[in-house]
């Protein structure tokens, strides 16, 4: 590709736009990775909140609901 006819100003603007686009993409990737990490943490917290079945078949909750 011959860019000899392109002015230096156009090349500089193009390079700056490319750098800005790259920075925006990197920021978006960071946000997505953060969201994925938070999602994984939330899933692990929910899994940790599930009661473990007891040998008698119950879930370990003994609630008296008599009125």
C-alpha positions, 0 to 999 in steps of 0.5 A, spaced: 500 500 500 502 506 497 501 512 502 506 517 499 500 521 497 497 521 504 498 527 508 502 527 515 496 530 518 491 524 516 496 519 518 496 522 525 489 523 525 488 516 523 493 513 528 490 517 534 483 514 532 486 507 532 489 508 538 483 511 541 479 505 539 484 500 541 483 503 548 476 503 548 476 496 546 481 494 552 476 498 557 470 494 554 474 487 555 476 489 562 469 491 564 466 484 561 472 480 565 470 484 571 462 482 570 464 475 569 468 474 575 463 477 579 458 472 576 462 467 578 463 469 585 455 470 585 454 463 583 459 460 588 456 464 594 449 461 592 452 454 591 455 455 598 448 457 601 445 451 599 444 446 605 447 439 604 442 433 605 443 430 612 443 422 613 436 422 614 434 425 608 432 432 611 436 438 609 438 440 616 432 445 617 428 443 623 422 449 623 416 448 627 411 451 623 405 449 628 400 455 630 
